[in-house]
Protein backbone atom coordinates (compact mmCIF):
# COMPACT_ATOMS: atom_id res chain seq x y z
CA UNK A 1 0.00 0.00 0.00
CA UNK A 2 1.02 3.66 -0.19
CA UNK A 3 -0.12 6.70 1.80
CA UNK A 4 0.14 10.47 1.74
CA UNK A 5 -1.14 13.43 3.74
CA UNK A 6 -3.98 15.38 2.11
CA UNK A 7 -5.16 18.48 4.00
CA UNK A 8 -5.87 17.17 7.53
CA UNK A 9 -6.21 13.58 6.42
CA UNK A 10 -4.04 10.59 5.68
CA UNK A 11 -4.97 8.96 2.38
CA UNK A 12 -4.04 5.30 1.87
CA UNK A 13 -4.26 3.26 -1.32
CA UNK A 14 -4.49 -0.47 -0.64
CA UNK A 15 -3.68 -3.00 -3.38
CA UNK A 16 -5.43 -6.19 -2.33
CA UNK A 17 -8.02 -8.79 -3.32
CA UNK A 18 -11.57 -9.03 -1.96
CA UNK A 19 -10.89 -11.94 0.38
CA UNK A 20 -8.17 -9.95 2.17
CA UNK A 21 -10.28 -6.81 2.75
CA UNK A 22 -11.80 -7.96 6.05
CA UNK A 23 -8.42 -8.60 7.75
CA UNK A 24 -7.32 -5.13 6.61
CA UNK A 25 -10.46 -3.59 8.12
CA UNK A 26 -9.77 -5.35 11.42
CA UNK A 27 -6.24 -3.97 11.51
CA UNK A 28 -7.48 -0.46 10.76
CA UNK A 29 -10.16 -0.69 13.46
CA UNK A 30 -7.48 -1.84 15.87
CA UNK A 31 -5.47 1.23 14.85
CA UNK A 32 -8.45 3.46 15.71
CA UNK A 33 -8.66 1.90 19.18
CA UNK A 34 -4.93 2.43 19.79
CA UNK A 35 -5.07 6.06 18.68
CA UNK A 36 -8.21 6.67 20.77
CA UNK A 37 -6.37 5.36 23.83
CA UNK A 38 -4.03 8.35 23.51
CA UNK A 39 -6.84 10.68 24.64
CA UNK A 40 -5.25 10.99 28.06
CA UNK A 41 -2.26 12.56 26.34
CA UNK A 42 -4.13 14.25 23.46
CA UNK A 43 -7.68 14.88 24.77
CA UNK A 44 -8.87 16.55 21.55
CA UNK A 45 -7.85 13.74 19.23
CA UNK A 46 -10.66 12.10 17.22
CA UNK A 47 -10.24 9.68 14.37
CA UNK A 48 -12.54 8.24 11.70
CA UNK A 49 -11.73 6.06 8.72
CA UNK A 50 -13.72 6.22 5.50
CA UNK A 51 -13.41 3.40 2.98
CA UNK A 52 -14.19 3.69 -0.72
CA UNK A 53 -15.18 0.75 -2.90
CA UNK A 54 -12.62 -1.56 -4.44
CA UNK A 55 -12.00 -1.12 -8.16
CA UNK A 56 -10.44 -3.57 -10.57
CA UNK A 57 -8.31 -0.99 -12.38
CA UNK A 58 -5.98 1.76 -11.24
CA UNK A 59 -8.28 4.07 -13.24
CA UNK A 60 -10.76 3.64 -10.37
CA UNK A 61 -8.44 5.10 -7.73
CA UNK A 62 -9.98 8.57 -8.08
CA UNK A 63 -13.50 7.14 -7.69
CA UNK A 64 -12.47 5.17 -4.62
CA UNK A 65 -10.90 8.29 -3.10
CA UNK A 66 -14.10 10.33 -3.65
CA UNK A 67 -16.17 7.49 -2.16
CA UNK A 68 -13.93 7.45 0.91
CA UNK A 69 -14.42 11.20 1.25
CA UNK A 70 -18.20 10.77 1.02
CA UNK A 71 -18.04 8.03 3.64
CA UNK A 72 -16.26 10.42 6.02
CA UNK A 73 -18.87 13.09 5.24
CA UNK A 74 -21.55 10.65 6.38
CA UNK A 75 -20.13 10.71 9.92
CA UNK A 76 -22.89 13.05 11.12
CA UNK A 77 -25.69 10.51 10.63
CA UNK A 78 -26.94 8.09 13.26
CA UNK A 79 -24.01 5.80 12.51
CA UNK A 80 -21.67 5.86 15.50
CA UNK A 81 -19.03 3.73 13.78
CA UNK A 82 -15.50 5.06 13.61
CA UNK A 83 -14.95 3.00 10.46
CA UNK A 84 -17.40 4.03 7.74
CA UNK A 85 -17.77 2.29 4.39
CA UNK A 86 -19.19 4.12 1.42
CA UNK A 87 -22.82 3.31 0.72
CA UNK A 88 -25.28 4.47 -1.92
CA UNK A 89 -27.95 4.34 0.82
CA UNK A 90 -26.60 7.57 2.26
CA UNK A 91 -28.10 9.60 -0.57
CA UNK A 92 -31.32 11.39 0.44
CA UNK A 93 -32.35 12.62 -3.00
CA UNK A 94 -32.66 16.15 -1.60
CA UNK A 95 -30.88 19.17 -3.05
CA UNK A 96 -29.35 22.03 -1.09
CA UNK A 97 -31.88 24.41 -2.72
CA UNK A 98 -34.76 22.44 -1.20
CA UNK A 99 -33.30 22.84 2.29
CA UNK A 100 -31.81 26.31 2.03
CA UNK A 101 -34.08 28.15 -0.38
CA UNK A 102 -33.88 31.75 -1.56
CA UNK A 103 -36.57 32.88 0.89
CA UNK A 104 -34.57 31.64 3.87
CA UNK A 105 -31.39 33.15 2.43
CA UNK A 106 -33.03 36.55 2.01
CA UNK A 107 -34.45 36.43 5.54
CA UNK A 108 -30.96 35.85 6.94
CA UNK A 109 -29.53 38.73 4.90
CA UNK A 110 -32.32 41.02 6.09
CA UNK A 111 -31.59 40.27 9.75
CA UNK A 112 -27.88 40.76 9.18
CA UNK A 113 -28.52 44.08 7.47
CA UNK A 114 -30.34 45.16 10.64
CA UNK A 115 -27.45 43.72 12.70
CA UNK A 116 -30.03 41.61 14.55
CA UNK A 117 -27.91 38.74 15.82
CA UNK A 118 -30.76 37.01 17.68
CA UNK A 119 -32.91 36.91 14.54
CA UNK A 120 -29.98 35.62 12.50
CA UNK A 121 -29.27 32.84 15.01
CA UNK A 122 -32.93 31.76 14.99
CA UNK A 123 -32.77 31.36 11.21
CA UNK A 124 -29.53 29.36 11.45
CA UNK A 125 -31.46 27.06 13.81
CA UNK A 126 -34.24 26.88 11.22
CA UNK A 127 -31.78 25.72 8.55
CA UNK A 128 -30.43 23.13 10.99
CA UNK A 129 -33.91 21.78 11.76
CA UNK A 130 -34.87 21.53 8.08
CA UNK A 131 -31.66 19.66 7.30
CA UNK A 132 -31.62 17.41 10.37
CA UNK A 133 -33.85 14.58 9.01
CA UNK A 134 -31.30 14.14 6.19
CA UNK A 135 -28.11 14.42 8.25
CA UNK A 136 -27.14 10.90 7.15
CA UNK A 137 -26.50 12.41 3.70
CA UNK A 138 -23.05 13.86 4.32
CA UNK A 139 -22.72 15.44 0.88
CA UNK A 140 -26.01 17.31 1.36
CA UNK A 141 -24.99 18.47 4.84
CA UNK A 142 -21.69 19.78 3.50
CA UNK A 143 -23.35 21.59 0.58
CA UNK A 144 -25.96 23.26 2.81
CA UNK A 145 -23.22 24.16 5.30
CA UNK A 146 -21.26 25.80 2.48
CA UNK A 147 -24.28 27.79 1.25
CA UNK A 148 -25.11 28.92 4.78
CA UNK A 149 -21.56 30.10 5.49
CA UNK A 150 -21.34 31.91 2.14
CA UNK A 151 -24.63 33.67 2.90
CA UNK A 152 -23.58 34.66 6.42
CA UNK A 153 -20.31 36.06 5.13
CA UNK A 154 -22.03 37.96 2.33
CA UNK A 155 -24.41 39.39 4.92
CA UNK A 156 -21.40 40.94 6.65
CA UNK A 157 -20.85 43.37 3.80
CA UNK A 158 -21.61 46.09 6.35
CA UNK A 159 -18.53 45.02 8.29
CA UNK A 160 -14.99 44.69 6.90
CA UNK A 161 -13.89 43.36 10.30
CA UNK A 162 -16.67 40.77 10.22
CA UNK A 163 -15.63 39.48 6.81
CA UNK A 164 -12.01 39.22 7.95
CA UNK A 165 -13.08 37.27 11.05
CA UNK A 166 -15.46 35.00 9.13
CA UNK A 167 -13.22 33.32 6.57
CA UNK A 168 -14.66 30.55 4.39
CA UNK A 169 -11.44 28.49 4.46
CA UNK A 170 -11.38 28.55 8.27
CA UNK A 171 -14.94 27.25 8.30
CA UNK A 172 -14.11 24.45 5.88
CA UNK A 173 -11.17 23.40 8.06
CA UNK A 174 -13.33 23.43 11.18
CA UNK A 175 -16.01 21.39 9.41
CA UNK A 176 -13.49 18.62 8.90
CA UNK A 177 -12.83 18.53 12.65
CA UNK A 178 -16.46 18.27 13.77
CA UNK A 179 -18.09 14.85 13.99
CA UNK A 180 -21.54 15.57 15.37
CA UNK A 181 -24.43 17.29 13.56
CA UNK A 182 -25.70 19.28 16.58
CA UNK A 183 -22.14 20.25 17.42
CA UNK A 184 -21.75 21.64 13.90
CA UNK A 185 -24.67 24.05 14.19
CA UNK A 186 -23.78 25.01 17.76
CA UNK A 187 -20.31 25.91 16.53
CA UNK A 188 -21.66 27.98 13.62
CA UNK A 189 -23.90 29.97 16.00
CA UNK A 190 -21.14 30.37 18.57
CA UNK A 191 -18.67 31.70 16.02
CA UNK A 192 -21.27 33.97 14.42
CA UNK A 193 -21.96 35.45 17.88
CA UNK A 194 -18.22 35.91 18.43
CA UNK A 195 -17.82 37.84 15.18
CA UNK A 196 -20.88 39.97 15.95
CA UNK A 197 -19.52 40.85 19.41
CA UNK A 198 -16.17 41.88 17.94
CA UNK A 199 -17.94 44.02 15.35
CA UNK A 200 -20.19 45.71 17.93
CA UNK A 201 -17.19 46.37 20.18
CA UNK A 202 -15.40 47.99 17.25
CA UNK A 203 -18.44 50.21 16.65
CA UNK A 204 -18.52 51.15 20.34
CA UNK A 205 -14.81 51.91 20.30
CA UNK A 206 -15.23 54.06 17.20
CA UNK A 207 -18.07 55.95 18.89
CA UNK A 208 -16.30 56.17 22.26
CA UNK A 209 -13.04 57.66 21.01
CA UNK A 210 -14.57 61.01 19.95
CA UNK A 211 -16.36 61.18 23.31
CA UNK A 212 -13.09 60.46 25.13
CA UNK A 213 -11.50 63.28 23.12
CA UNK A 214 -14.42 65.57 23.95
CA UNK A 215 -14.20 64.79 27.68
CA UNK A 216 -10.47 65.53 27.69
CA UNK A 217 -11.12 68.84 25.92
CA UNK A 218 -13.81 69.71 28.47
CA UNK A 219 -11.53 68.85 31.43
CA UNK A 220 -8.75 70.99 29.94
CA UNK A 221 -11.04 73.96 29.21
CA UNK A 222 -13.91 73.90 31.73
CA UNK A 223 -12.62 77.17 33.30
CA UNK A 224 -13.10 78.99 29.99
CA UNK A 225 -16.12 79.77 27.88
CA UNK A 226 -17.14 76.36 26.55
CA UNK A 227 -20.21 75.34 24.60
CA UNK A 228 -21.73 72.30 22.93
CA UNK A 229 -21.01 73.86 19.55
CA UNK A 230 -17.29 74.52 20.03
CA UNK A 231 -16.67 71.07 21.58
CA UNK A 232 -18.53 69.31 18.75
CA UNK A 233 -16.58 71.40 16.24
CA UNK A 234 -13.32 70.42 17.97
CA UNK A 235 -14.00 66.71 17.47
CA UNK A 236 -15.51 67.24 14.00
CA UNK A 237 -19.11 66.21 14.73
CA UNK A 238 -22.43 67.79 13.98
CA UNK A 239 -23.66 69.43 17.23
CA UNK A 240 -27.00 67.57 17.32
CA UNK A 241 -25.35 64.18 16.71
CA UNK A 242 -22.62 64.94 19.25
CA UNK A 243 -25.24 65.86 21.86
CA UNK A 244 -27.08 62.54 21.37
CA UNK A 245 -23.88 60.49 21.38
CA UNK A 246 -22.51 62.31 24.44
CA UNK A 247 -25.68 61.55 26.43
CA UNK A 248 -25.56 57.91 25.33
CA UNK A 249 -21.91 57.49 26.36
CA UNK A 250 -21.89 59.49 29.63
CA UNK A 251 -25.47 59.27 30.85
CA UNK A 252 -25.57 63.09 31.13
CA UNK A 253 -26.31 65.84 28.68
CA UNK A 254 -23.49 68.24 27.82
CA UNK A 255 -24.55 71.05 30.19
CA UNK A 256 -25.07 68.67 33.12
CA UNK A 257 -21.60 67.20 32.58
CA UNK A 258 -19.85 70.61 32.41
CA UNK A 259 -21.78 71.95 35.41
CA UNK A 260 -20.96 68.88 37.52
CA UNK A 261 -17.27 69.20 36.62
CA UNK A 262 -17.19 72.93 37.44
CA UNK A 263 -19.01 72.56 40.78
CA UNK A 264 -16.71 69.70 41.81
CA UNK A 265 -13.69 71.87 41.10
CA UNK A 266 -15.31 74.81 42.91
CA UNK A 267 -15.69 72.59 46.01
CA UNK A 268 -11.98 71.78 45.86
CA UNK A 269 -11.06 75.49 45.61
CA UNK A 270 -13.34 76.39 48.52
CA UNK A 271 -11.81 73.72 50.75
CA UNK A 272 -8.16 73.87 49.68
CA UNK A 273 -7.51 77.59 48.90
CA UNK A 274 -8.11 81.03 50.34
CA UNK A 275 -9.68 82.36 47.12
CA UNK A 276 -12.67 84.58 47.74
CA UNK A 277 -15.96 83.41 46.23
CA UNK A 278 -15.63 85.60 43.12
CA UNK A 279 -12.14 84.18 42.44
CA UNK A 280 -13.47 80.63 42.85
CA UNK A 281 -16.32 81.37 40.43
CA UNK A 282 -13.89 82.79 37.86
CA UNK A 283 -11.48 79.87 38.33
CA UNK A 284 -14.17 77.38 37.29
CA UNK A 285 -15.54 79.37 34.35
CA UNK A 286 -18.27 81.61 35.83
CA UNK A 287 -17.89 85.38 35.55
CA UNK A 288 -21.31 86.07 37.05
CA UNK A 289 -20.92 85.64 40.82
CA UNK A 290 -24.66 85.73 41.49
CA UNK A 291 -25.36 83.03 38.93
CA UNK A 292 -22.50 80.90 40.26
CA UNK A 293 -23.76 81.14 43.86
CA UNK A 294 -27.29 80.24 42.83
CA UNK A 295 -26.11 77.28 40.75
CA UNK A 296 -23.77 76.09 43.53
CA UNK A 297 -26.61 76.09 46.08
CA UNK A 298 -28.98 74.35 43.68
CA UNK A 299 -26.39 71.62 43.15
CA UNK A 300 -25.07 71.14 46.72
CA UNK A 301 -27.86 72.50 48.93
CA UNK A 302 -25.46 75.11 50.39
CA UNK A 303 -24.21 78.45 49.15
CA UNK A 304 -20.41 78.69 48.65
CA UNK A 305 -19.74 80.43 51.99
CA UNK A 306 -21.77 77.85 53.91
CA UNK A 307 -20.01 75.03 52.14
CA UNK A 308 -16.55 76.49 52.98
CA UNK A 309 -17.46 76.98 56.62
CA UNK A 310 -18.85 73.44 56.93
CA UNK A 311 -16.05 71.56 55.19
CA UNK A 312 -12.89 73.61 55.68
C-alpha positions in Angstrom: 0.0 0.0 0.0 1.0 3.7 -0.2 -0.1 6.7 1.8 0.1 10.5 1.7 -1.1 13.4 3.7 -4.0 15.4 2.1 -5.2 18.5 4.0 -5.9 17.2 7.5 -6.2 13.6 6.4 -4.0 10.6 5.7 -5.0 9.0 2.4 -4.0 5.3 1.9 -4.3 3.3 -1.3 -4.5 -0.5 -0.6 -3.7 -3.0 -3.4 -5.4 -6.2 -2.3 -8.0 -8.8 -3.3 -11.6 -9.0 -2.0 -10.9 -11.9 0.4 -8.2 -9.9 2.2 -10.3 -6.8 2.7 -11.8 -8.0 6.0 -8.4 -8.6 7.8 -7.3 -5.1 6.6 -10.5 -3.6 8.1 -9.8 -5.3 11.4 -6.2 -4.0 11.5 -7.5 -0.5 10.8 -10.2 -0.7 13.5 -7.5 -1.8 15.9 -5.5 1.2 14.8 -8.5 3.5 15.7 -8.7 1.9 19.2 -4.9 2.4 19.8 -5.1 6.1 18.7 -8.2 6.7 20.8 -6.4 5.4 23.8 -4.0 8.3 23.5 -6.8 10.7 24.6 -5.2 11.0 28.1 -2.3 12.6 26.3 -4.1 14.2 23.5 -7.7 14.9 24.8 -8.9 16.6 21.6 -7.8 13.7 19.2 -10.7 12.1 17.2 -10.2 9.7 14.4 -12.5 8.2 11.7 -11.7 6.1 8.7 -13.7 6.2 5.5 -13.4 3.4 3.0 -14.2 3.7 -0.7 -15.2 0.7 -2.9 -12.6 -1.6 -4.4 -12.0 -1.1 -8.2 -10.4 -3.6 -10.6 -8.3 -1.0 -12.4 -6.0 1.8 -11.2 -8.3 4.1 -13.2 -10.8 3.6 -10.4 -8.4 5.1 -7.7 -10.0 8.6 -8.1 -13.5 7.1 -7.7 -12.5 5.2 -4.6 -10.9 8.3 -3.1 -14.1 10.3 -3.6 -16.2 7.5 -2.2 -13.9 7.4 0.9 -14.4 11.2 1.3 -18.2 10.8 1.0 -18.0 8.0 3.6 -16.3 10.4 6.0 -18.9 13.1 5.2 -21.6 10.7 6.4 -20.1 10.7 9.9 -22.9 13.0 11.1 -25.7 10.5 10.6 -26.9 8.1 13.3 -24.0 5.8 12.5 -21.7 5.9 15.5 -19.0 3.7 13.8 -15.5 5.1 13.6 -14.9 3.0 10.5 -17.4 4.0 7.7 -17.8 2.3 4.4 -19.2 4.1 1.4 -22.8 3.3 0.7 -25.3 4.5 -1.9 -28.0 4.3 0.8 -26.6 7.6 2.3 -28.1 9.6 -0.6 -31.3 11.4 0.4 -32.4 12.6 -3.0 -32.7 16.1 -1.6 -30.9 19.2 -3.1 -29.3 22.0 -1.1 -31.9 24.4 -2.7 -34.8 22.4 -1.2 -33.3 22.8 2.3 -31.8 26.3 2.0 -34.1 28.1 -0.4 -33.9 31.7 -1.6 -36.6 32.9 0.9 -34.6 31.6 3.9 -31.4 33.1 2.4 -33.0 36.6 2.0 -34.4 36.4 5.5 -31.0 35.9 6.9 -29.5 38.7 4.9 -32.3 41.0 6.1 -31.6 40.3 9.8 -27.9 40.8 9.2 -28.5 44.1 7.5 -30.3 45.2 10.6 -27.5 43.7 12.7 -30.0 41.6 14.6 -27.9 38.7 15.8 -30.8 37.0 17.7 -32.9 36.9 14.5 -30.0 35.6 12.5 -29.3 32.8 15.0 -32.9 31.8 15.0 -32.8 31.4 11.2 -29.5 29.4 11.5 -31.5 27.1 13.8 -34.2 26.9 11.2 -31.8 25.7 8.6 -30.4 23.1 11.0 -33.9 21.8 11.8 -34.9 21.5 8.1 -31.7 19.7 7.3 -31.6 17.4 10.4 -33.9 14.6 9.0 -31.3 14.1 6.2 -28.1 14.4 8.2 -27.1 10.9 7.1 -26.5 12.4 3.7 -23.1 13.9 4.3 -22.7 15.4 0.9 -26.0 17.3 1.4 -25.0 18.5 4.8 -21.7 19.8 3.5 -23.3 21.6 0.6 -26.0 23.3 2.8 -23.2 24.2 5.3 -21.3 25.8 2.5 -24.3 27.8 1.3 -25.1 28.9 4.8 -21.6 30.1 5.5 -21.3 31.9 2.1 -24.6 33.7 2.9 -23.6 34.7 6.4 -20.3 36.1 5.1 -22.0 38.0 2.3 -24.4 39.4 4.9 -21.4 40.9 6.6 -20.9 43.4 3.8 -21.6 46.1 6.4 -18.5 45.0 8.3 -15.0 44.7 6.9 -13.9 43.4 10.3 -16.7 40.8 10.2 -15.6 39.5 6.8 -12.0 39.2 8.0 -13.1 37.3 11.0 -15.5 35.0 9.1 -13.2 33.3 6.6 -14.7 30.5 4.4 -11.4 28.5 4.5 -11.4 28.6 8.3 -14.9 27.2 8.3 -14.1 24.4 5.9 -11.2 23.4 8.1 -13.3 23.4 11.2 -16.0 21.4 9.4 -13.5 18.6 8.9 -12.8 18.5 12.7 -16.5 18.3 13.8 -18.1 14.8 14.0 -21.5 15.6 15.4 -24.4 17.3 13.6 -25.7 19.3 16.6 -22.1 20.3 17.4 -21.7 21.6 13.9 -24.7 24.0 14.2 -23.8 25.0 17.8 -20.3 25.9 16.5 -21.7 28.0 13.6 -23.9 30.0 16.0 -21.1 30.4 18.6 -18.7 31.7 16.0 -21.3 34.0 14.4 -22.0 35.4 17.9 -18.2 35.9 18.4 -17.8 37.8 15.2 -20.9 40.0 16.0 -19.5 40.8 19.4 -16.2 41.9 17.9 -17.9 44.0 15.4 -20.2 45.7 17.9 -17.2 46.4 20.2 -15.4 48.0 17.3 -18.4 50.2 16.7 -18.5 51.2 20.3 -14.8 51.9 20.3 -15.2 54.1 17.2 -18.1 56.0 18.9 -16.3 56.2 22.3 -13.0 57.7 21.0 -14.6 61.0 19.9 -16.4 61.2 23.3 -13.1 60.5 25.1 -11.5 63.3 23.1 -14.4 65.6 24.0 -14.2 64.8 27.7 -10.5 65.5 27.7 -11.1 68.8 25.9 -13.8 69.7 28.5 -11.5 68.8 31.4 -8.8 71.0 29.9 -11.0 74.0 29.2 -13.9 73.9 31.7 -12.6 77.2 33.3 -13.1 79.0 30.0 -16.1 79.8 27.9 -17.1 76.4 26.6 -20.2 75.3 24.6 -21.7 72.3 22.9 -21.0 73.9 19.6 -17.3 74.5 20.0 -16.7 71.1 21.6 -18.5 69.3 18.7 -16.6 71.4 16.2 -13.3 70.4 18.0 -14.0 66.7 17.5 -15.5 67.2 14.0 -19.1 66.2 14.7 -22.4 67.8 14.0 -23.7 69.4 17.2 -27.0 67.6 17.3 -25.3 64.2 16.7 -22.6 64.9 19.2 -25.2 65.9 21.9 -27.1 62.5 21.4 -23.9 60.5 21.4 -22.5 62.3 24.4 -25.7 61.5 26.4 -25.6 57.9 25.3 -21.9 57.5 26.4 -21.9 59.5 29.6 -25.5 59.3 30.8 -25.6 63.1 31.1 -26.3 65.8 28.7 -23.5 68.2 27.8 -24.5 71.1 30.2 -25.1 68.7 33.1 -21.6 67.2 32.6 -19.9 70.6 32.4 -21.8 71.9 35.4 -21.0 68.9 37.5 -17.3 69.2 36.6 -17.2 72.9 37.4 -19.0 72.6 40.8 -16.7 69.7 41.8 -13.7 71.9 41.1 -15.3 74.8 42.9 -15.7 72.6 46.0 -12.0 71.8 45.9 -11.1 75.5 45.6 -13.3 76.4 48.5 -11.8 73.7 50.7 -8.2 73.9 49.7 -7.5 77.6 48.9 -8.1 81.0 50.3 -9.7 82.4 47.1 -12.7 84.6 47.7 -16.0 83.4 46.2 -15.6 85.6 43.1 -12.1 84.2 42.4 -13.5 80.6 42.9 -16.3 81.4 40.4 -13.9 82.8 37.9 -11.5 79.9 38.3 -14.2 77.4 37.3 -15.5 79.4 34.4 -18.3 81.6 35.8 -17.9 85.4 35.5 -21.3 86.1 37.1 -20.9 85.6 40.8 -24.7 85.7 41.5 -25.4 83.0 38.9 -22.5 80.9 40.3 -23.8 81.1 43.9 -27.3 80.2 42.8 -26.1 77.3 40.7 -23.8 76.1 43.5 -26.6 76.1 46.1 -29.0 74.4 43.7 -26.4 71.6 43.2 -25.1 71.1 46.7 -27.9 72.5 48.9 -25.5 75.1 50.4 -24.2 78.4 49.2 -20.4 78.7 48.7 -19.7 80.4 52.0 -21.8 77.8 53.9 -20.0 75.0 52.1 -16.5 76.5 53.0 -17.5 77.0 56.6 -18.8 73.4 56.9 -16.0 71.6 55.2 -12.9 73.6 55.7 
